[in-house]
Amino acid sequence: MAKLLSCGIVLLAVVAVSPAVAQEKKAKPVKVTGDVGLLDLEKNYMIVVTKEGKLVTVDFDQKTKVTKYVPQGAKVSDLGLGQAATITYRKEGDKSVLDAIEVKMKATKGE
Amino acid sequence: MKSLLSFTVVALLITLAALSSCALQEEAARPAKPAPVVEAKVSPPAKPPEVKVKPVKASGDLGLLDLEKNYLILVTKEGKLITADFTGKTKVQRLVPQPAKMSDINLGQSAIVTYVAKGNKNIAQSVEYTAKATKGE
């Protein structure tokens, strides 16, 4: 009888905890792009102003990975298919002529 | 004698009157001066107004890169294909990632922040930003 009771308690505990775990799993990372409107290095938070004018307040800690992308000159032949790129072009007649191409290099392991 | 003088005066007056009337007639018969011809200045044909074409920015993945025909196709996230030609003037840059600190970020800098909502707080997982190219780069 005692075993049955303990089993029931365990089962109840699992049932009670599982939604919380599921909810935690549900928290998908959100990506936001904008300008840094505020950066408080003492209180460890920043405000990002999106293009739409939305203000997103985000806290950061030691685990927050900060990456700076440094532009380096390259040739078109250095580019590879499938690479993420940002292009700037102008319409000239029925053609689009490229002004600039920026390709984001992937971080190697350890970076 | 007196009558002779007066006759001469009258004759002179008549002659004068006849002469002056002839001069007036001649003046009236003279054709009027033609109006000065004003040459219309022919302005050179107006140049068509130079339309400044705004540069368009697009992001995506390189779907095709033809180094012989000098063009590429960019596939945007929305699935749109953008074909664009590159020339010798096209500036090509690769953005090399480097680890940084939060204190390196400047206000007003464009950044991509990835965060997770925990309770009523957003916790940043990563912050990416592009450093400005120094001169010559």
gemmi code that builds the backbone of each chain (N, CA, C; Angstrom):
import gemmi

chains = {
    "A": [
        ("MET", (0.840, -1.210, 0.000), (0.000, 0.000, 0.000), (0.878, 1.266, 0.000)),
        ("ALA", (1.931, 1.203, 0.808), (2.867, 2.332, 0.891), (3.549, 2.561, -0.452)),
        ("LYS", (3.895, 1.442, -1.110), (4.552, 1.520, -2.423), (3.628, 2.192, -3.440)),
        ("LEU", (2.383, 1.765, -3.368), (1.389, 2.312, -4.299), (1.231, 3.821, -4.092)),
        ("LEU", (1.247, 4.195, -2.822), (1.115, 5.608, -2.470), (2.306, 6.414, -2.982)),
        ("SER", (3.490, 5.878, -2.766), (4.707, 6.600, -3.223), (4.739, 6.701, -4.744)),
        ("CYS", (4.280, 5.616, -5.366), (4.210, 5.633, -6.845), (3.278, 6.745, -7.327)),
        ("GLY", (2.143, 6.832, -6.647), (1.153, 7.845, -6.992), (1.721, 9.250, -6.819)),
        ("ILE", (2.458, 9.433, -5.718), (3.050, 10.759, -5.444), (4.060, 11.125, -6.532)),
        ("VAL", (4.873, 10.158, -6.883), (5.879, 10.384, -7.926), (5.190, 10.751, -9.240)),
        ("LEU", (4.166, 9.990, -9.542), (3.418, 10.233, -10.790), (2.815, 11.640, -10.801)),
        ("LEU", (2.258, 12.001, -9.651), (1.666, 13.338, -9.517), (2.727, 14.424, -9.701)),
        ("ALA", (3.867, 14.188, -9.098), (4.967, 15.155, -9.194), (5.402, 15.326, -10.640)),
        ("VAL", (5.502, 14.209, -11.341), (5.908, 14.256, -12.756), (4.888, 15.040, -13.566)),
        ("VAL", (3.639, 14.747, -13.311), (2.561, 15.435, -14.039), (2.590, 16.938, -13.747)),
        ("ALA", (2.877, 17.253, -12.474), (2.893, 18.672, -12.092), (4.081, 19.419, -12.678)),
        ("VAL", (5.202, 18.763, -12.754), (6.431, 19.422, -13.218), (6.503, 19.515, -14.743)),
        ("SER", (5.974, 18.521, -15.420), (6.129, 18.453, -16.877), (5.667, 19.703, -17.642)),
        ("PRO", (4.537, 20.349, -17.270), (4.156, 21.551, -18.028), (5.203, 22.657, -17.913)),
        ("ALA", (5.770, 22.764, -16.708), (6.786, 23.800, -16.509), (8.000, 23.533, -17.393)),
        ("VAL", (8.390, 22.246, -17.436), (9.530, 21.866, -18.277), (9.223, 22.150, -19.737)),
        ("ALA", (7.995, 21.771, -20.126), (7.577, 21.975, -21.520), (7.577, 23.443, -21.870)),
        ("GLN", (7.122, 24.255, -20.917), (7.061, 25.696, -21.161), (8.466, 26.265, -21.350)),
        ("GLU", (9.389, 25.742, -20.524), (10.758, 26.213, -20.613), (11.357, 25.838, -21.967)),
        ("LYS", (10.986, 24.634, -22.419), (11.487, 24.172, -23.722), (10.918, 25.017, -24.849)),
        ("LYS", (9.695, 25.504, -24.624), (9.007, 26.253, -25.687), (9.676, 27.589, -25.982)),
        ("ALA", (10.396, 28.127, -24.996), (10.989, 29.457, -25.149), (11.990, 29.451, -26.292)),
        ("LYS", (11.511, 29.900, -27.420), (12.368, 29.926, -28.616), (13.195, 31.197, -28.620)),
        ("PRO", (14.417, 31.098, -29.082), (15.201, 32.339, -29.177), (14.632, 33.275, -30.242)),
        ("VAL", (14.628, 34.530, -29.895), (14.091, 35.555, -30.801), (15.258, 36.395, -31.317)),
        ("LYS", (15.224, 36.679, -32.591), (16.278, 37.496, -33.197), (15.717, 38.885, -33.496)),
        ("VAL", (16.423, 39.866, -33.072), (15.973, 41.230, -33.338), (17.149, 42.038, -33.897)),
        ("THR", (16.830, 42.816, -34.917), (17.861, 43.651, -35.538), (17.500, 45.114, -35.340)),
        ("GLY", (18.475, 45.890, -34.963), (18.225, 47.318, -34.783), (19.462, 48.036, -34.302)),
        ("ASP", (19.237, 49.254, -33.890), (20.351, 50.063, -33.385), (20.370, 50.021, -31.858)),
        ("VAL", (21.570, 50.026, -31.323), (21.708, 50.018, -29.866), (21.354, 51.413, -29.357)),
        ("GLY", (20.241, 51.493, -28.658), (19.770, 52.793, -28.186), (20.258, 53.097, -26.790)),
        ("LEU", (20.524, 52.052, -26.035), (21.016, 52.223, -24.669), (21.839, 50.995, -24.304)),
        ("LEU", (22.911, 51.238, -23.600), (23.777, 50.127, -23.182), (24.259, 50.440, -21.776)),
        ("ASP", (23.701, 49.697, -20.818), (24.073, 49.935, -19.425), (24.975, 48.791, -18.970)),
        ("LEU", (26.244, 49.101, -18.854), (27.217, 48.064, -18.497), (27.227, 47.790, -16.991)),
        ("GLU", (26.578, 48.658, -16.231), (26.497, 48.416, -14.779), (25.293, 47.546, -14.444)),
        ("LYS", (24.194, 47.887, -15.078), (22.973, 47.116, -14.798), (22.792, 45.973, -15.789)),
        ("ASN", (23.747, 45.841, -16.678), (23.759, 44.748, -17.653), (22.470, 44.613, -18.478)),
        ("TYR", (22.080, 45.700, -19.102), (20.959, 45.591, -20.026), (21.150, 46.583, -21.165)),
        ("MET", (20.489, 46.303, -22.240), (20.566, 47.165, -23.416), (19.184, 47.329, -24.027)),
        ("ILE", (19.014, 48.402, -24.757), (17.750, 48.601, -25.477), (18.064, 48.669, -26.962)),
        ("VAL", (17.388, 47.830, -27.711), (17.564, 47.807, -29.163), (16.357, 48.493, -29.799)),
        ("VAL", (16.640, 49.417, -30.685), (15.565, 50.140, -31.385), (15.467, 49.543, -32.789)),
        ("THR", (14.347, 48.914, -33.063), (14.188, 48.280, -34.364), (13.835, 49.331, -35.422)),
        ("LYS", (13.863, 48.896, -36.669), (13.539, 49.820, -37.767), (12.105, 50.317, -37.668)),
        ("GLU", (11.272, 49.481, -37.074), (9.859, 49.846, -36.926), (9.647, 50.772, -35.739)),
        ("GLY", (10.728, 51.057, -35.025), (10.638, 51.957, -33.878), (10.298, 51.254, -32.579)),
        ("LYS", (10.297, 49.938, -32.598), (9.981, 49.168, -31.395), (11.210, 49.129, -30.496)),
        ("LEU", (10.992, 49.261, -29.195), (12.113, 49.203, -28.254), (12.115, 47.826, -27.578)),
        ("VAL", (13.227, 47.145, -27.665), (13.347, 45.822, -27.050), (14.437, 45.895, -25.983)),
        ("THR", (14.038, 45.640, -24.747), (14.994, 45.669, -23.642), (15.504, 44.248, -23.410)),
        ("VAL", (16.799, 44.114, -23.391), (17.412, 42.782, -23.252), (18.504, 42.847, -22.184)),
        ("ASP", (18.470, 41.864, -21.302), (19.522, 41.762, -20.286), (20.651, 40.891, -20.826)),
        ("PHE", (21.830, 41.157, -20.423), (22.935, 40.287, -20.826), (23.735, 39.883, -19.594)),
        ("ASP", (24.443, 38.794, -19.766), (25.285, 38.310, -18.671), (26.600, 37.793, -19.242)),
        ("GLN", (27.326, 37.083, -18.407), (28.639, 36.582, -18.837), (28.513, 35.575, -19.981)),
        ("LYS", (27.343, 34.910, -20.012), (27.153, 33.873, -21.045), (26.851, 34.468, -22.427)),
        ("THR", (26.459, 35.710, -22.459), (26.099, 36.339, -23.736), (27.336, 36.411, -24.644)),
        ("LYS", (27.170, 35.833, -25.809), (28.289, 35.787, -26.760), (28.271, 37.044, -27.639)),
        ("VAL", (29.335, 37.769, -27.590), (29.410, 38.996, -28.382), (30.383, 38.769, -29.544)),
        ("THR", (29.914, 39.013, -30.749), (30.751, 38.820, -31.940), (30.805, 40.094, -32.745)),
        ("LYS", (32.000, 40.448, -33.081), (32.185, 41.635, -33.927), (32.617, 41.150, -35.307)),
        ("TYR", (31.980, 41.642, -36.338), (32.352, 41.272, -37.708), (33.231, 42.368, -38.301)),
        ("VAL", (34.424, 41.961, -38.642), (35.385, 42.939, -39.173), (35.435, 42.822, -40.696)),
        ("PRO", (35.146, 43.900, -41.412), (35.182, 43.848, -42.877), (36.609, 43.757, -43.426)),
        ("GLN", (36.779, 42.861, -44.351), (38.078, 42.710, -45.018), (37.842, 42.664, -46.517)),
        ("GLY", (38.736, 43.268, -47.253), (38.615, 43.270, -48.710), (38.701, 41.860, -49.280)),
        ("ALA", (37.952, 41.607, -50.317), (37.963, 40.280, -50.940), (37.673, 40.405, -52.432)),
        ("LYS", (37.740, 39.290, -53.112), (37.419, 39.264, -54.546), (36.147, 38.453, -54.731)),
        ("VAL", (35.540, 38.654, -55.866), (34.313, 37.900, -56.151), (34.625, 36.404, -56.187)),
        ("SER", (35.824, 36.108, -56.654), (36.202, 34.691, -56.757), (36.375, 34.043, -55.381)),
        ("ASP", (36.474, 34.863, -54.336), (36.597, 34.310, -52.982), (35.249, 33.835, -52.447)),
        ("LEU", (34.195, 34.287, -53.078), (32.861, 33.978, -52.569), (32.465, 32.553, -52.934)),
        ("GLY", (31.641, 32.001, -52.096), (31.196, 30.631, -52.342), (29.688, 30.549, -52.413)),
        ("LEU", (29.211, 29.553, -53.096), (27.760, 29.365, -53.215), (27.180, 29.041, -51.848)),
        ("GLY", (25.998, 29.546, -51.607), (25.316, 29.257, -50.349), (25.702, 30.195, -49.223)),
        ("GLN", (26.693, 31.027, -49.458), (27.109, 31.956, -48.409), (26.070, 33.057, -48.216)),
        ("ALA", (25.905, 33.420, -46.958), (24.976, 34.515, -46.656), (25.624, 35.821, -47.098)),
        ("ALA", (24.875, 36.609, -47.835), (25.453, 37.839, -48.366), (24.439, 38.975, -48.333)),
        ("THR", (24.979, 40.151, -48.264), (24.162, 41.360, -48.383), (24.681, 42.119, -49.594)),
        ("ILE", (23.794, 42.414, -50.518), (24.233, 43.121, -51.722), (23.581, 44.495, -51.804)),
        ("THR", (24.301, 45.401, -52.423), (23.754, 46.725, -52.709), (23.862, 46.918, -54.217)),
        ("TYR", (22.742, 47.190, -54.857), (22.753, 47.323, -56.315), (21.869, 48.477, -56.774)),
        ("ARG", (22.099, 48.860, -58.038), (21.307, 49.923, -58.657), (20.686, 49.400, -59.943)),
        ("LYS", (19.508, 49.868, -60.213), (18.829, 49.499, -61.463), (19.372, 50.384, -62.576)),
        ("GLU", (19.916, 49.777, -63.591), (20.379, 50.529, -64.768), (19.735, 49.902, -65.985)),
        ("GLY", (18.684, 50.536, -66.447), (17.909, 49.952, -67.540), (17.229, 48.700, -67.019)),
        ("ASP", (17.426, 47.627, -67.736), (16.792, 46.389, -67.285), (17.780, 45.522, -66.495)),
        ("LYS", (18.892, 46.128, -66.150), (19.901, 45.363, -65.406), (20.081, 45.909, -64.002)),
        ("SER", (20.541, 45.033, -63.138), (20.887, 45.448, -61.781), (22.397, 45.350, -61.658)),
        ("VAL", (23.007, 46.475, -61.346), (24.470, 46.502, -61.266), (24.891, 46.618, -59.799)),
        ("LEU", (25.763, 45.723, -59.415), (26.174, 45.654, -58.013), (27.141, 46.768, -57.635)),
        ("ASP", (26.841, 47.412, -56.521), (27.762, 48.387, -55.948), (28.678, 47.674, -54.956)),
        ("ALA", (28.073, 46.836, -54.149), (28.845, 46.176, -53.100), (28.269, 44.808, -52.743)),
        ("ILE", (29.160, 43.944, -52.310), (28.753, 42.629, -51.809), (29.448, 42.433, -50.465)),
        ("GLU", (28.674, 42.052, -49.478), (29.247, 41.736, -48.163), (28.877, 40.297, -47.817)),
        ("VAL", (29.875, 39.537, -47.504), (29.625, 38.133, -47.183), (30.053, 37.874, -45.752)),
        ("LYS", (29.150, 37.290, -44.985), (29.462, 36.974, -43.588), (30.169, 35.629, -43.525)),
        ("MET", (31.359, 35.646, -42.981), (32.087, 34.390, -42.829), (31.547, 33.702, -41.573)),
        ("LYS", (31.537, 32.380, -41.640), (31.070, 31.641, -40.466), (32.189, 31.565, -39.447)),
        ("ALA", (31.785, 31.629, -38.190), (32.794, 31.528, -37.128), (33.341, 30.112, -37.087)),
        ("THR", (34.641, 30.021, -36.993), (35.233, 28.691, -36.879), (35.079, 28.238, -35.435)),
        ("LYS", (35.308, 26.966, -35.201), (35.141, 26.432, -33.841), (36.082, 27.151, -32.885)),
        ("GLY", (35.529, 27.467, -31.760), (36.352, 28.133, -30.748), (36.173, 29.630, -30.773)),
        ("GLU", (35.587, 30.127, -31.840), (35.357, 31.578, -31.924), (34.023, 31.916, -31.283)),
    ],
    "B": [
        ("MET", (7.464, 150.258, -106.721), (8.604, 149.623, -106.067), (8.146, 148.761, -104.914)),
        ("LYS", (7.229, 149.340, -104.136), (6.680, 148.653, -102.978), (5.937, 147.389, -103.398)),
        ("SER", (5.235, 147.524, -104.501), (4.452, 146.359, -104.974), (5.372, 145.254, -105.488)),
        ("LEU", (6.504, 145.696, -106.029), (7.472, 144.710, -106.519), (8.038, 143.901, -105.372)),
        ("LEU", (8.311, 144.598, -104.291), (8.864, 143.929, -103.097), (7.873, 142.914, -102.508)),
        ("SER", (6.648, 143.425, -102.429), (5.641, 142.510, -101.852), (5.397, 141.309, -102.768)),
        ("PHE", (5.469, 141.555, -104.060), (5.296, 140.454, -105.011), (6.407, 139.418, -104.838)),
        ("THR", (7.651, 139.945, -104.621), (8.795, 139.038, -104.455), (8.622, 138.205, -103.190)),
        ("VAL", (8.155, 138.911, -102.138), (7.957, 138.204, -100.852), (6.914, 137.102, -101.009)),
        ("VAL", (5.839, 137.441, -101.693), (4.761, 136.453, -101.899), (5.284, 135.268, -102.724)),
        ("ALA", (6.078, 135.622, -103.770), (6.618, 134.553, -104.620), (7.536, 133.643, -103.829)),
        ("LEU", (8.329, 134.288, -102.954), (9.247, 133.499, -102.113), (8.481, 132.558, -101.169)),
        ("LEU", (7.425, 133.155, -100.601), (6.609, 132.358, -99.675), (5.984, 131.149, -100.394)),
        ("ILE", (5.510, 131.407, -101.608), (4.883, 130.327, -102.373), (5.907, 129.246, -102.684)),
        ("THR", (7.129, 129.708, -103.064), (8.191, 128.745, -103.391), (8.539, 127.906, -102.168)),
        ("LEU", (8.650, 128.634, -101.051), (8.986, 127.912, -99.805), (7.919, 126.870, -99.462)),
        ("ALA", (6.665, 127.323, -99.610), (5.562, 126.402, -99.292), (5.582, 125.208, -100.224)),
        ("ALA", (5.870, 125.461, -101.503), (5.911, 124.347, -102.475), (7.037, 123.369, -102.129)),
        ("LEU", (8.180, 123.938, -101.766), (9.336, 123.072, -101.445), (9.060, 122.207, -100.214)),
        ("SER", (8.506, 122.886, -99.184), (8.251, 122.128, -97.952), (7.225, 121.027, -98.174)),
        ("SER", (6.240, 121.306, -99.019), (5.217, 120.261, -99.273), (5.823, 119.091, -100.024)),
        ("CYS", (6.778, 119.407, -100.931), (7.469, 118.323, -101.659), (8.260, 117.436, -100.693)),
        ("ALA", (8.944, 118.129, -99.744), (9.754, 117.350, -98.793), (8.873, 116.427, -97.952)),
        ("LEU", (7.730, 116.971, -97.539), (6.796, 116.150, -96.717), (6.307, 114.944, -97.492)),
        ("GLN", (6.012, 115.208, -98.791), (5.491, 114.125, -99.640), (6.540, 113.015, -99.785)),
        ("GLU", (7.791, 113.492, -99.951), (8.880, 112.508, -100.119), (9.036, 111.640, -98.869)),
        ("GLU", (8.889, 112.378, -97.722), (9.042, 111.658, -96.456), (7.937, 110.615, -96.282)),
        ("ALA", (6.716, 111.019, -96.726), (5.578, 110.096, -96.574), (5.717, 108.914, -97.515)),
        ("ALA", (6.307, 109.201, -98.698), (6.437, 108.109, -99.665), (7.540, 107.132, -99.287)),
        ("ARG", (8.530, 107.623, -98.455), (9.635, 106.744, -98.061), (9.076, 105.551, -97.261)),
        ("PRO", (9.444, 104.427, -97.648), (8.914, 103.259, -96.888), (9.397, 103.270, -95.446)),
        ("ALA", (8.509, 102.837, -94.610), (8.857, 102.798, -93.189), (9.995, 101.819, -92.971)),
        ("LYS", (10.822, 102.233, -91.999), (11.958, 101.348, -91.700), (11.453, 99.989, -91.259)),
        ("PRO", (12.037, 98.975, -91.827), (11.582, 97.656, -91.361), (11.932, 97.466, -89.883)),
        ("ALA", (11.038, 96.822, -89.230), (11.259, 96.584, -87.798), (12.508, 95.730, -87.629)),
        ("PRO", (13.314, 96.110, -86.670), (14.537, 95.313, -86.470), (14.210, 93.847, -86.184)),
        ("VAL", (14.911, 93.000, -86.845), (14.652, 91.556, -86.675), (15.345, 91.082, -85.396)),
        ("VAL", (14.564, 90.598, -84.523), (15.126, 90.073, -83.273), (15.382, 88.591, -83.463)),
        ("GLU", (16.637, 88.308, -83.404), (16.966, 86.887, -83.578), (16.624, 86.119, -82.312)),
        ("ALA", (15.783, 85.178, -82.478), (15.412, 84.374, -81.310), (16.592, 83.493, -80.919)),
        ("LYS", (16.947, 83.641, -79.664), (18.073, 82.821, -79.197), (17.618, 81.365, -79.101)),
        ("VAL", (18.330, 80.548, -79.786), (17.983, 79.125, -79.753), (18.782, 78.470, -78.627)),
        ("SER", (18.043, 78.152, -77.581), (18.746, 77.528, -76.444), (19.031, 76.058, -76.770)),
        ("PRO", (20.147, 75.589, -76.302), (20.470, 74.190, -76.581), (19.424, 73.274, -75.954)),
        ("PRO", (19.182, 72.140, -76.564), (18.151, 71.252, -76.025), (18.440, 70.890, -74.567)),
        ("ALA", (17.389, 71.057, -73.752), (17.565, 70.808, -72.323), (17.958, 69.356, -72.077)),
        ("LYS", (18.952, 69.223, -71.192), (19.390, 67.863, -70.857), (18.307, 67.180, -70.043)),
        ("PRO", (18.076, 65.919, -70.303), (17.087, 65.238, -69.470), (17.582, 65.213, -68.021)),
        ("PRO", (16.700, 65.523, -67.084), (17.148, 65.579, -65.686), (17.733, 64.235, -65.251)),
        ("GLU", (18.917, 64.363, -64.635), (19.561, 63.128, -64.193), (18.792, 62.538, -63.025)),
        ("VAL", (18.320, 61.347, -63.222), (17.556, 60.701, -62.175), (18.520, 59.858, -61.341)),
        ("LYS", (18.599, 60.253, -60.084), (19.495, 59.493, -59.215), (18.799, 58.202, -58.820)),
        ("VAL", (19.436, 57.118, -59.167), (18.853, 55.820, -58.852), (19.291, 55.445, -57.447)),
        ("LYS", (18.309, 55.162, -56.648), (18.621, 54.798, -55.270), (19.169, 53.379, -55.212)),
        ("PRO", (20.243, 53.187, -54.460), (20.740, 51.828, -54.329), (19.791, 50.976, -53.481)),
        ("VAL", (19.683, 49.743, -53.877), (18.789, 48.819, -53.171), (19.657, 47.820, -52.396)),
        ("LYS", (19.261, 47.532, -51.188), (20.002, 46.587, -50.369), (19.168, 45.318, -50.211)),
        ("ALA", (19.806, 44.184, -50.349), (19.086, 42.929, -50.186), (20.001, 41.899, -49.527)),
        ("SER", (19.398, 41.072, -48.712), (20.166, 40.029, -48.034), (19.620, 38.664, -48.395)),
        ("GLY", (20.505, 37.703, -48.421), (20.093, 36.342, -48.739), (21.301, 35.452, -48.900)),
        ("ASP", (21.083, 34.361, -49.593), (22.185, 33.428, -49.845), (22.563, 33.487, -51.322)),
        ("LEU", (23.844, 33.280, -51.581), (24.306, 33.274, -52.973), (23.854, 31.968, -53.630)),
        ("GLY", (22.964, 32.108, -54.579), (22.415, 30.917, -55.245), (23.184, 30.569, -56.496)),
        ("LEU", (23.788, 31.557, -57.117), (24.560, 31.337, -58.339), (25.621, 32.421, -58.448)),
        ("LEU", (26.772, 32.003, -58.918), (27.880, 32.958, -59.065), (28.605, 32.608, -60.360)),
        ("ASP", (28.415, 33.435, -61.389), (29.040, 33.170, -62.683), (30.190, 34.151, -62.890)),
        ("LEU", (31.386, 33.640, -62.769), (32.570, 34.505, -62.867), (32.932, 34.821, -64.325)),
        ("GLU", (32.346, 34.069, -65.270), (32.613, 34.364, -66.688), (31.664, 35.430, -67.209)),
        ("LYS", (30.415, 35.285, -66.840), (29.417, 36.256, -67.308), (29.213, 37.400, -66.304)),
        ("ASN", (29.975, 37.330, -65.232), (29.959, 38.402, -64.214), (28.562, 38.714, -63.666)),
        ("TYR", (27.888, 37.720, -63.186), (26.616, 37.977, -62.510), (26.397, 36.953, -61.414)),
        ("LEU", (25.516, 37.315, -60.518), (25.173, 36.395, -59.431), (23.672, 36.423, -59.203)),
        ("ILE", (23.209, 35.399, -58.538), (21.790, 35.371, -58.155), (21.730, 35.224, -56.639)),
        ("LEU", (21.013, 36.119, -56.021), (20.834, 36.094, -54.572), (19.431, 35.577, -54.266)),
        ("VAL", (19.353, 34.633, -53.362), (18.046, 34.100, -52.974), (17.703, 34.694, -51.607)),
        ("THR", (16.667, 35.505, -51.569), (16.303, 36.134, -50.299), (15.539, 35.142, -49.410)),
        ("LYS", (15.323, 35.555, -48.178), (14.592, 34.683, -47.238), (13.167, 34.431, -47.702)),
        ("GLU", (12.653, 35.418, -48.441), (11.269, 35.285, -48.944), (11.220, 34.426, -50.202)),
        ("GLY", (12.365, 33.967, -50.646), (12.419, 33.124, -51.836), (12.523, 33.895, -53.142)),
        ("LYS", (12.724, 35.192, -53.036), (12.834, 36.026, -54.233), (14.245, 35.886, -54.808)),
        ("LEU", (14.327, 35.800, -56.130), (15.633, 35.687, -56.776), (16.026, 37.049, -57.345)),
        ("ILE", (17.199, 37.506, -56.979), (17.687, 38.792, -57.485), (18.934, 38.533, -58.313)),
        ("THR", (18.842, 38.859, -59.606), (19.996, 38.715, -60.488), (20.684, 40.064, -60.602)),
        ("ALA", (21.977, 40.080, -60.367), (22.718, 41.343, -60.437), (24.092, 41.099, -61.053)),
        ("ASP", (24.518, 42.099, -61.815), (25.829, 42.008, -62.486), (26.894, 42.677, -61.639)),
        ("PHE", (28.051, 42.088, -61.600), (29.138, 42.788, -60.913), (30.171, 43.259, -61.930)),
        ("THR", (30.828, 44.355, -61.567), (31.828, 44.951, -62.451), (33.145, 45.072, -61.673)),
        ("GLY", (34.102, 45.684, -62.294), (35.376, 45.904, -61.611), (35.238, 46.874, -60.449)),
        ("LYS", (34.154, 47.661, -60.505), (33.943, 48.665, -59.453), (33.223, 48.086, -58.235)),
        ("THR", (32.679, 46.903, -58.389), (31.923, 46.316, -57.275), (32.853, 46.050, -56.086)),
        ("LYS", (32.447, 46.585, -54.955), (33.255, 46.440, -53.740), (32.861, 45.142, -53.041)),
        ("VAL", (33.826, 44.280, -52.874), (33.550, 42.987, -52.236), (34.224, 42.961, -50.863)),
        ("GLN", (33.448, 42.616, -49.871), (33.993, 42.535, -48.512), (33.509, 41.267, -47.844)),
        ("ARG", (34.391, 40.672, -47.086), (33.934, 39.558, -46.263), (34.018, 40.002, -44.815)),
        ("LEU", (33.012, 39.625, -44.082), (32.940, 40.027, -42.682), (33.444, 38.876, -41.825)),
        ("VAL", (34.588, 39.098, -41.219), (35.235, 38.037, -40.441), (34.853, 38.187, -38.968)),
        ("PRO", (34.296, 37.112, -38.386), (33.866, 37.224, -36.985), (35.047, 37.208, -36.012)),
        ("GLN", (34.925, 38.024, -35.003), (35.937, 38.077, -33.947), (35.224, 38.213, -32.606)),
        ("PRO", (35.731, 37.526, -31.601), (35.088, 37.681, -30.280), (35.243, 39.101, -29.758)),
        ("ALA", (34.214, 39.570, -29.072), (34.255, 40.943, -28.554), (33.565, 41.000, -27.200)),
        ("LYS", (33.553, 42.182, -26.641), (32.904, 42.382, -25.335), (31.752, 43.365, -25.507)),
        ("MET", (30.865, 43.337, -24.543), (29.740, 44.271, -24.590), (30.250, 45.716, -24.559)),
        ("SER", (31.344, 45.913, -23.870), (31.873, 47.281, -23.752), (32.441, 47.800, -25.079)),
        ("ASP", (32.633, 46.895, -26.036), (33.137, 47.327, -27.353), (32.034, 47.960, -28.207)),
        ("ILE", (30.803, 47.682, -27.823), (29.671, 48.161, -28.637), (29.421, 49.645, -28.370)),
        ("ASN", (29.235, 50.359, -29.438), (28.951, 51.790, -29.325), (27.452, 52.055, -29.448)),
        ("LEU", (27.040, 53.124, -28.860), (25.633, 53.519, -28.982), (25.323, 53.867, -30.433)),
        ("GLY", (24.172, 53.473, -30.881), (23.770, 53.778, -32.247), (24.239, 52.746, -33.258)),
        ("GLN", (25.039, 51.829, -32.761), (25.553, 50.797, -33.660), (24.444, 49.802, -34.007)),
        ("SER", (24.459, 49.373, -35.234), (23.481, 48.380, -35.660), (23.916, 47.011, -35.134)),
        ("ALA", (22.983, 46.281, -34.582), (23.332, 44.987, -33.993), (22.205, 43.980, -34.190)),
        ("ILE", (22.598, 42.728, -34.152), (21.602, 41.653, -34.198), (21.668, 40.958, -32.840)),
        ("VAL", (20.558, 40.978, -32.125), (20.533, 40.403, -30.784), (19.596, 39.207, -30.780)),
        ("THR", (20.114, 38.101, -30.295), (19.284, 36.906, -30.139), (19.028, 36.728, -28.649)),
        ("TYR", (17.765, 36.652, -28.278), (17.438, 36.541, -26.850), (16.324, 35.525, -26.629)),
        ("VAL", (16.238, 35.140, -25.351), (15.180, 34.214, -24.945), (14.376, 34.897, -23.848)),
        ("ALA", (13.073, 34.813, -23.968), (12.204, 35.411, -22.946), (12.125, 34.465, -21.759)),
        ("LYS", (12.520, 34.962, -20.598), (12.430, 34.174, -19.356), (11.656, 35.004, -18.353)),
        ("GLY", (10.460, 34.527, -18.070), (9.603, 35.306, -17.185), (9.278, 36.629, -17.868)),
        ("ASN", (9.542, 37.712, -17.178), (9.266, 39.019, -17.797), (10.546, 39.682, -18.300)),
        ("LYS", (11.573, 38.860, -18.405), (12.854, 39.403, -18.867), (13.303, 38.743, -20.159)),
        ("ASN", (14.050, 39.493, -20.950), (14.658, 38.943, -22.165), (16.154, 38.791, -21.903)),
        ("ILE", (16.614, 37.571, -22.031), (18.026, 37.310, -21.757), (18.767, 37.129, -23.090)),
        ("ALA", (19.761, 37.940, -23.304), (20.513, 37.881, -24.565), (21.406, 36.657, -24.616)),
        ("GLN", (21.297, 35.949, -25.701), (22.191, 34.813, -25.916), (23.411, 35.275, -26.715)),
        ("SER", (23.137, 36.080, -27.717), (24.250, 36.559, -28.535), (23.988, 37.958, -29.066)),
        ("VAL", (25.052, 38.664, -29.267), (24.976, 40.000, -29.865), (26.006, 40.043, -30.990)),
        ("GLU", (25.555, 40.383, -32.162), (26.467, 40.488, -33.312), (26.416, 41.902, -33.860)),
        ("TYR", (27.564, 42.422, -34.170), (27.592, 43.744, -34.800), (28.751, 43.810, -35.780)),
        ("THR", (28.666, 44.739, -36.694), (29.710, 44.899, -37.701), (30.537, 46.129, -37.389)),
        ("ALA", (31.819, 45.900, -37.294), (32.721, 47.028, -37.052), (32.814, 47.842, -38.329)),
        ("LYS", (32.983, 49.145, -38.158), (33.096, 49.993, -39.343), (34.442, 49.756, -39.998)),
        ("ALA", (34.423, 49.735, -41.316), (35.667, 49.514, -42.052), (36.594, 50.701, -41.858)),
        ("THR", (37.838, 50.416, -41.604), (38.798, 51.506, -41.473), (39.183, 51.958, -42.872)),
        ("LYS", (39.818, 53.121, -42.978), (40.172, 53.653, -44.291), (41.096, 52.691, -45.023)),
        ("GLY", (40.776, 52.509, -46.277), (41.617, 51.647, -47.095), (41.092, 50.246, -47.189)),
        ("GLU", (40.146, 49.926, -46.301), (39.571, 48.590, -46.362), (38.414, 48.553, -47.336)),
    ],
}
model = gemmi.Model(1)
for chain_id, residues in chains.items():
    chain = gemmi.Chain(chain_id)
    for i, (resn, *xyz) in enumerate(residues, 1):
        res = gemmi.Residue()
        res.name, res.seqid = resn, gemmi.SeqId(i, " ")
        for name, pos in zip(("N", "CA", "C"), xyz):
            atom = gemmi.Atom()
            atom.name, atom.element = name, gemmi.Element(name[0])
            atom.pos, atom.b_iso = gemmi.Position(*pos), 0.0
            res.add_atom(atom)
        chain.add_residue(res)
    model.add_chain(chain)
structure = gemmi.Structure()
structure.add_model(model)
structure.setup_entities()
